[in-house]
Amino acid sequence: MIRSKFAQLSLKNKFFFSILIVILLISGTIALLARWILISGLTQELEMRGTAIAHSVATRGTEYILENDTDHLLNVLFDEKQLNERRNLVAYIYVEGKNGKILSHTFTTPFPKRLKGVNPVTERVEKSVEVVPLGEHEAYDIAVPIKEGIYQIGTVHVGLSKAHIDNLVGKLRAMFLGFISAVIIITFWVSHRLTKYIADPVMTLTKISDDLSRGNFSSSDLMNTEEQIACPAFHDTDLPCWHFDEQRAGSKAGARPHRCKKCAFYNEPSDGDEVQQLTTSFRNMVWSIRLYRRRLQESESTYRSLFRSGPDPIFVVDVLTQQLVDANPRTEEIYGYSRDELVGMRYSVLGEEHAKECFEYFNNDDLCAEAMKSARVVHLRNGNIPMYVNVTACLISYRTRPAIIVATTDVTDLVEKDAQLIQASKMKSLGEMSTGVAHELNQPLNAIRMGSDFLTMVHEQGIEIPQEQYVQVITEISTQVDRASDIINTLRSFGRKADLLLEDVNLNEPVGSVVSLLSRQFLIEDVHIVTELDPALPYITAQHNKLQQVLLNLVINARDAIVERNEDGADVRGRILIRTEYDDEGVSVSVEDNGTGIPDHVAEKVFEPFFTTKATGQGMGLGLAISYGIVREYGGELNIQSAVGDGTCFTVRFPRQEVALAAN
């Protein structure tokens, strides 16, 4: 109970009452010890003085007692009683004979009857002290025997005034209490000043803390002096002030903190005692908090403005609930939902596949520290209308909860234009191959025509032919029809517009399509296509149609290099080797030719759009650039190795499907 009430006291009162109680305890203890020591010593001293007077009387009075000379004995008694200051201390002296008769006394009145026979002594006792009544007061009666030889001839009694002794003790007590009181008053005043010295700064710091907790960083107790307000850094925190942000030193080229000769804000905490150092450190801390709070507000305002007015949609997704907790206005325009509809909506509604990958990515402790970037992700507008977006996501803390901030960029138009450009490139390639394709189609058509003419002639002329020959002709016609159908299907496959969705692709399939379409045509130009395909090739994630376009561009470029070399007089047999292989990380396809080769300074530019070494009108320089873009779109790499005069090898490498999924 007492401890609880004491804990509720202010620091000032705690200091005051604690010091007061300690002083009272110390003073009481000192008073008890002093009373025991001083008063006991004073009483013993007075008794010794009384005993000395009694012995003096016994020595001087022995002769007069033996001679029964009471007059001189009386003179001795008065001499001892009236000597110096004894007259106040000694109340009486009287001598008692051996038979108890009072021989002489110093009373001016008849000898008090109450003293007769009191405090007797024997021959074996040196002295006897006893408090005896004396009128309205009391006295310390000190009795000493008077001896002559071995015989006791009388007793001398010396009465010390108890009132006088009490008066001396009272004066001593008053002086001591006065001293103690003075010590208490002085100690109280000192403790009050000390308490005030400690408590006042603490109260000021408490008031400042209360103001800070209410968001008031302009407390009057925080020194808004004219000198501080006039400081340029007070209003512009971007100034290189060493006090505001010394850590910024060297962060910018040439930016060094400016140190004023006398800073209006910052005081060295080592000045003054511990209380002053605490106050200085607290004020410096508050100024720093005020500075960083202002910067935080500015930063929040900046990023809030970017969030609200950003040109691209931005979401904030709660990791635990996987729901949208905030979205900027641009999101409403792009996705067709109102903000009220978006807040609380599950992120998977906008893109289920990407949402799954996103949450798995940020559940991985090794990856969540880095931003997740995804290109051409399929999201759904209101009404389940698909669109393509590039996504950047990073993990943040939103209102003390883990969250993901997702920024998307609508690239649907760009994807469609890329598809159109690729389609145009494909159609251009098909146009270039039209002569060869016509020749390729003409061969099965001629065979079919010859077979049909033969059957017509046999029918018109009624010629009997063996059944085996008849079946052979029919089978050949059917084979040529299948061949023509394959050529047409391959052309339709090349001419078809690429699907925008990714699929599982075995690289051997687009290689086979390209080889089937071009191998016969290239034989006309004495260019042979040789394949080394690994039958156990793993799948990759891409688009079959676009990979056909990549391989078509590489093979046609290889053919052109071989033709160009022969036109230069080399007269070599053209050979294009297409090889597929794989390892633990990826799957690759290489297209190697024995053409002219490419110089190093040209090889560095072959993937740049509109760069070409062909004559005007024979190439736009987009084939390799488009191929490079397609390969990069699927996370692959397109490399070139070439030696002038020996040929060129293009290698396309894609991550295996399982590797790509793990990376995502």
Buried (B, 14 or more C-beta within 10 A) or exposed (E): EEEEEEEEEEEBEBBBEBBBEEBEEBBEEBBEEBBEEBBEEBBEEBBEBBBBBBBBBBEBBBEBBEEEBEEBBBBBBEEBBEEEEBEEBBBBBBBBBBEEEBBBBBBEEEBBEEBEEBBBBEEEEEBBBEEBEBEEEBBBBBBBBBEEEEEBBBBBBBBBBBBBBEEBBEEBBEEBEEBBEEBBEEBBEEBBEEBBEBBEBBBBBEBBEEBBEEEEBEBEBBEEEEEBEEBEBBEEBEBBBBBBBEEBEEEEEEEEBEEBEEBBBBBEBEEEEEBBBBBBEBBBEBBBEBBBEEBEEEEEEEEEEEBEEBEBBBBBBBBEEBBBBBBBEBBBEBBEBEEEBBBEBEBBBBBBBBBBBBBEBBEEEEBBEEEBEBBBBBBBBBEEEEBBBBBBBBBEEBEEEBBBBBBBBBBBEEBEEBBEBBBEBBEBBBEEBEEBBEEBBEBBBEBBEBBEEBBEEBEEEEEEEEEEEBEEBEEBBEBBBEBBEEBEEBBEBBEEEBEBEBEEBBBBBBBBBBBBBBBBBBEEBBBBBEBEBBEEBBBBBBBBBBBBBBBBBBBBBBBBBBBBBBEEEEEEEBBBBBBBBBEEEBBBBBBBBBBBBBEEEEBEEBBEEEBBBEEEEEBBBBBBBBBBBBBEBBBBBBEBBBEEEEBBBBBBBBBBBEBBEEEB
